[in-house]
Amino acid sequence: MVSRTALTRTVIRTLITLLAVLFWAPLSVAATAQAAPAAPADECRVLAPGASAAAERAVATACAEVAAGTWYTWGGGHGAQPGATYGQVDPTDPASEHDPERRGFDCSGLVRYAYAQATGGQDILNGVASQQYYTHRAAARFTAAQGLAPLLPGDLLAYGKDSTDMQHIAIYLGAGKMVEARQSGTKLMVSDVRLGSTYFGAVRVNTGQVTGNIHQTWGTGVWTKAEPSLGARRVYAFPYSTTIRVECQKHAELVRSEGYENDVWSYLPDYKAWVTNIYIKGPAWLEGVRDCNQNPPTP
């Protein structure tokens, strides 16, 4: 049998333990609350000053989709109007098998929607990643060699092997972070900016009035060239009719194509390249566009 003295000691020890727990618990909770970490650095929001109000709205729109747990879907966001759509199966990616069942965005679909919402519904970035990078609405452009130093939240980061093959685009948040629709099987996310070999450069979007001589191309797969010559290095091919900004034009190599002939070439500052005027809608010599021979294009 247990003695009365031993029992008394057991009860006292139990009471002491309970009192210790009661006094310790609130202090621990308070200490934990005081030591709670700040919001994580990769929180989806504007992470640096200097962005325009429209760029901040674009970031907020993309981040709202991240918070909602929206899926990446291949081809998502490219419906008649900006917004999430069901995706398609990417023949090169087995992970996309469920994309037709998921409503969401691919990389350029997200960028398109974010800037449409930022501009009151104006569909200013309708197109794939390369078309968004080369937009005639560019307010500024940055090369890969410039890194992140000159960038502001809302700038678009483009990725690809070279100027002819850009495959991905994301929205910069600041502080080395970006929001992106990255790949099938994942949801929209915040990532560290990748500055590896496939980072091509960045563009700042002009959401206001567009300046310059704005024209429209026609045809499909029309190549721009490094010089006004058919034999010059290829820079970029317009997949279909595209809005372009023309800086100047000049007489150069004669081109015969599509039943037309013309020796006038136009310089496109957004591409740093030339295109034959055969594929620009309008007269052979564009009205109101200056002569490059008299006033050379901006380097």
Phi and psi in degrees as a GROMACS rama.xvg file:
@    title "Ramachandran Plot"
@    xaxis  label "Phi"
@    yaxis  label "Psi"
@TYPE xy
-86.4221  132.256  VAL-2
-71.9132  158.261  SER-3
-62.0077  -38.0492  ARG-4
-63.2924  -44.7666  THR-5
-63.9463  -40.2303  ALA-6
-63.0767  -41.7407  LEU-7
-61.1761  -42.986  THR-8
-63.3257  -40.0852  ARG-9
-62.9799  -43.4157  THR-10
-62.9361  -42.5711  VAL-11
-62.328  -44.3212  ILE-12
-62.1953  -39.725  ARG-13
-63.4913  -43.1533  THR-14
-63.3703  -41.629  LEU-15
-61.4929  -42.6041  ILE-16
-62.9093  -44.3882  THR-17
-63.0121  -41.9604  LEU-18
-62.5095  -39.9279  LEU-19
-62.738  -41.8484  ALA-20
-64.5194  -43.568  VAL-21
-61.7615  -41.4955  LEU-22
-75.1877  -32.4719  PHE-23
-75.8718  -38.0932  TRP-24
-59.077  -51.2351  ALA-25
-61.1272  -37.3115  PRO-26
-64.8235  -39.0059  LEU-27
-65.8966  -42.8027  SER-28
-62.2504  -43.7257  VAL-29
-63.034  -42.7786  ALA-30
-63.6003  -39.3186  ALA-31
-64.7065  -41.4908  THR-32
-63.2179  -39.985  ALA-33
-67.6571  -31.7887  GLN-34
-91.4533  4.2118  ALA-35
-58.6337  133.749  ALA-36
-68.9803  155.56  PRO-37
-69.1182  171.946  ALA-38
-55.7712  139.542  ALA-39
-59.6604  150.414  PRO-40
-64.1501  -24.5172  ALA-41
-94.3271  17.1938  ASP-42
-58.5042  140.013  GLU-43
-81.2888  101.747  CYS-44
-170.983  173.684  ARG-45
-66.4785  123.48  VAL-46
-111.677  9.99469  LEU-47
-155.219  154.964  ALA-48
-80.9616  169.433  PRO-49
105.277  -12.9575  GLY-50
-74.1068  153.008  ALA-51
-70.9837  163.234  SER-52
-61.2201  -38.4244  ALA-53
-66.2455  -41.5939  ALA-54
-63.4156  -39.2174  ALA-55
-65.0358  -36.4078  GLU-56
-67.2036  -36.7777  ARG-57
-63.4623  -43.5601  ALA-58
-61.0061  -45.7078  VAL-59
-60.5724  -39.2171  ALA-60
-64.1172  -47.2284  THR-61
-63.4493  -40.3215  ALA-62
-68.5363  -31.2957  CYS-63
-63.5161  -34.4291  ALA-64
-71.2928  -35.2687  GLU-65
-62.1968  -47.9085  VAL-66
-61.7673  -31.5951  ALA-67
-78.721  -7.03611  ALA-68
73.5015  31.4737  GLY-69
-67.5935  140.5  THR-70
-81.9856  152.543  TRP-71
-74.9222  132.745  TYR-72
-136.643  131.359  THR-73
-66.2136  121.233  TRP-74
86.3481  -1.51587  GLY-75
-70.4304  140.481  GLY-76
93.2749  6.73284  GLY-77
-114.317  39.6473  HIS-78
-79.8077  -169.547  GLY-79
-61.8744  -31.6193  ALA-80
-124.622  153.209  GLN-81
-59.4979  141.137  PRO-82
145.777  164.666  GLY-83
-64.1846  142.34  ALA-84
-139.664  166.273  THR-85
-70.8868  146.254  TYR-86
-88.8819  -165.788  GLY-87
-132.575  165.372  GLN-88
-81.2206  125.997  VAL-89
-86.0924  115.55  ASP-90
-58.8004  -20.3547  PRO-91
-95.689  -1.27976  THR-92
-134.376  104.062  ASP-93
-59.3891  -25.9009  PRO-94
-68.6419  -9.64781  ALA-95
-89.6312  7.01732  SER-96
-59.2912  -27.84  GLU-97
-96.9843  0.741737  HIS-98
-59.2259  -36.1098  ASP-99
-65.4328  -14.6599  PRO-100
-95.7707  -7.48471  GLU-101
-113.341  133.247  ARG-102
-94.9174  121.35  ARG-103
-174.368  -146.728  GLY-104
-137.683  150.947  PHE-105
-95.6991  -175.741  ASP-106
-59.6855  -48.744  CYS-107
-76.4013  -27.2433  SER-108
-63.5256  -39.0355  GLY-109
-66.7429  -44.4943  LEU-110
-60.7947  -44.6159  VAL-111
-57.3533  -48.3537  ARG-112
-66.5456  -42.6457  TYR-113
-59.5952  -44.6494  ALA-114
-80.0609  -23.2751  TYR-115
-67.7248  -42.8137  ALA-116
-66.3778  -34.1448  GLN-117
-70.9831  -19.9227  ALA-118
-116.271  26.4518  THR-119
69.9257  29.6525  GLY-120
97.0654  1.07561  GLY-121
-72.365  126.268  GLN-122
-87.2985  69.8904  ASP-123
-84.8253  -12.4662  ILE-124
-127.954  42.5856  LEU-125
-73.9439  118.507  ASN-126
151.93  179.446  GLY-127
-85.3435  178.605  VAL-128
-54.7066  -45.0533  ALA-129
-66.2116  -37.5707  SER-130
-67.9284  -34.9433  GLN-131
-69.4069  -38.4141  GLN-132
-65.622  -41.5654  TYR-133
-88.6603  16.1381  TYR-134
-52.6252  142.547  THR-135
-72.4418  -4.10202  HIS-136
-93.2325  20.2009  ARG-137
-70.0338  126.648  ALA-138
-91.1265  -26.9722  ALA-139
-162.855  154.597  ALA-140
-129.606  150.151  ARG-141
-136.944  136.639  PHE-142
-84.863  164.935  THR-143
-60.8962  -35.6047  ALA-144
-64.2707  -22.23  ALA-145
-78.0845  -13.3202  GLN-146
65.227  -150.392  GLY-147
-95.957  -12.371  LEU-148
-51.6121  -44.4078  ALA-149
-85.8574  -0.746041  PRO-150
-82.82  152.822  LEU-151
-124.893  155.243  LEU-152
-53.32  138.707  PRO-153
98.6566  -17.7331  GLY-154
-64.8667  151.182  ASP-155
-99.6077  128.227  LEU-156
-100.238  124.602  LEU-157
-110.233  143.378  ALA-158
-129.371  139.545  TYR-159
173.656  168.599  GLY-160
-68.2005  -37.1284  LYS-161
-163.506  -171.725  ASP-162
-65.6705  -19.5492  SER-163
-92.4761  -6.82531  THR-164
-144.103  68.8295  ASP-165
-93.8987  124.222  MET-166
-113.061  -10.191  GLN-167
-148.449  149.855  HIS-168
-147.703  145.588  ILE-169
-143.468  169.62  ALA-170
-109.966  124.906  ILE-171
-74.493  138.224  TYR-172
-103.085  -20.8928  LEU-173
103.44  166.74  GLY-174
55.2863  31.4342  ALA-175
76.2713  16.228  GLY-176
-116.933  154.59  LYS-177
-143.389  155.407  MET-178
-107.289  136.175  VAL-179
-152.039  155.78  GLU-180
-99.4176  104.713  ALA-181
-91.4362  -51.635  ARG-182
-166.174  160.469  GLN-183
-59.073  145.802  SER-184
88.3056  -0.681136  GLY-185
-126.983  163.925  THR-186
-98.5218  165.837  LYS-187
-56.3471  145.302  LEU-188
-149.623  165.274  MET-189
-100.7  133.029  VAL-190
-133.466  160.167  SER-191
-68.6043  139.584  ASP-192
-62.3129  131.081  VAL-193
-95.2004  116.248  ARG-194
-108.194  34.7088  LEU-195
-79.9918  -160.529  GLY-196
-67.7439  -20.6258  SER-197
-92.5271  -3.55509  THR-198
-72.7252  121.323  TYR-199
-95.9634  -38.1306  PHE-200
156.323  -171.465  GLY-201
-138.016  160.002  ALA-202
-137.681  139.973  VAL-203
-99.624  130.636  ARG-204
-87.359  130.99  VAL-205
-89.622  109.455  ASN-206
-94.3648  2.21738  THR-207
-98.9956  -146.683  GLY-208
-72.2977  134.208  GLN-209
-83.8941  133.66  VAL-210
-103.164  162.415  THR-211
98.8403  -178.379  GLY-212
-91.0433  107.559  ASN-213
-97.1552  127.883  ILE-214
-135.557  175.942  HIS-215
-126.525  135.296  GLN-216
-89.2475  169.118  THR-217
-136.062  167.229  TRP-218
90.4955  171.998  GLY-219
-123.949  146.45  THR-220
62.5852  35.7339  GLY-221
-86.0008  120.725  VAL-222
-85.8883  139.474  TRP-223
-92.0979  155.292  THR-224
-127.742  154.317  LYS-225
-67.4479  -25.7153  ALA-226
-136.206  161.035  GLU-227
-76.269  66.6464  PRO-228
-155.766  141.991  SER-229
-63.2786  -28.1846  LEU-230
-85.9068  -2.66539  GLY-231
-73.7643  164.682  ALA-232
-60.6427  137.788  ARG-233
-73.9984  140.192  ARG-234
-109.552  -54.1126  VAL-235
-160.496  144.886  TYR-236
-109.431  128.572  ALA-237
-71.6313  121.177  PHE-238
-67.7999  -29.1733  PRO-239
-162.503  -170.54  TYR-240
-51.6352  129.336  SER-241
-136.422  141.221  THR-242
-79.4106  129.536  THR-243
-130.785  159.838  ILE-244
-110.322  123.753  ARG-245
-104.429  128.487  VAL-246
-89.9444  -43.6616  GLU-247
-161.809  174.634  CYS-248
-145.22  159.249  GLN-249
-157.97  159.865  LYS-250
-78.0077  130.813  HIS-251
-148.629  -134.768  ALA-252
-66.5996  135.717  GLU-253
-72.0654  132.755  LEU-254
-121.598  135.831  VAL-255
-118.565  121.761  ARG-256
-163.85  146.623  SER-257
56.1853  28.915  GLU-258
82.4344  5.83667  GLY-259
-117.285  161.377  TYR-260
-139.728  142.367  GLU-261
-162.542  141.243  ASN-262
-108.056  13.4997  ASP-263
-96.6826  133.104  VAL-264
-122.696  144.113  TRP-265
-110.768  141.836  SER-266
-94.5197  128.793  TYR-267
-109.491  106.083  LEU-268
-64.2521  -28.1858  PRO-269
-70.0237  -24.3239  ASP-270
-105.269  -11.7237  TYR-271
50.8066  50.3207  LYS-272
-153.727  170.628  ALA-273
-115.163  153.403  TRP-274
-140.872  143.388  VAL-275
-66.6951  140.011  THR-276
-67.6314  -9.42447  ASN-277
-55.7954  -35.9317  ILE-278
-98.6215  15.7483  TYR-279
-110.127  126.696  ILE-280
-63.1802  132.929  LYS-281
129.132  -171.117  GLY-282
-69.4894  166.788  PRO-283
-58.6111  -41.1267  ALA-284
-108.935  114.435  TRP-285
-67.1863  132.443  LEU-286
-70.8997  137.193  GLU-287
80.672  0.94283  GLY-288
-102.721  129.996  VAL-289
-72.6253  165.442  ARG-290
-86.3713  123.082  ASP-291
-65.1143  -28.0444  CYS-292
-68.4051  -32.4569  ASN-293
-85.3644  -30.2512  GLN-294
-142.489  92.2628  ASN-295
-57.2732  153.51  PRO-296
-67.2334  158.034  PRO-297
-65.5944  130.651  THR-298
